[in-house]
Amino acid sequence: MKSDKEISRVERTYLLGMRVRLLKRYGPQSPPAGTMGTIRCVDFLGYIQIAWDNISGQVVVLDEDDIEIVRTCPICGKEYTGYPALSRKDDRTEICPDCGTKEALEAVREIYTVYSQNGDMTFIMEDKCNTTSVVGFYYGEPDEESTKEFYGKLTAEFE
Ligand SMILES: [Zn+2]
């Protein structure tokens, strides 16, 4: 028997319409492992009702161990299993771990300026994934507007 607390956790995790994949066969009527299905509900004992794709009329009640949730990433459109990452854009949208890592890397991207008194030039530098590169430059001392304007602009003038 599951405790009330466990049941409510299952109810919060396995929601109507979520996609799941069968991990192992559960009996003679079972479709093969890997079959996809859709969650209908969680019953009062904390077991999950699933309707399998392409097997009309068959609804099974399974425990968590028999299935895994398959989510579709709204950014790259790929299906993934396991824990989703939260998008940094709104802290709520669930995205795949790959896109989560990508967003995290973008977030640590650092932009700063280096002023060269010699040529009276400001270089825009960018740190990303342990590499530093010049991503722009302009004449004169650093100021925020120019940094924005010339970011990403490396023209022939550089020479
Ligand atoms: Zn993704």
Residues whose N, C-alpha, C, O or C-beta is under 5 A from the ligand:
A	BS01	ZN	C73 I75 C76 G77 C96 C99
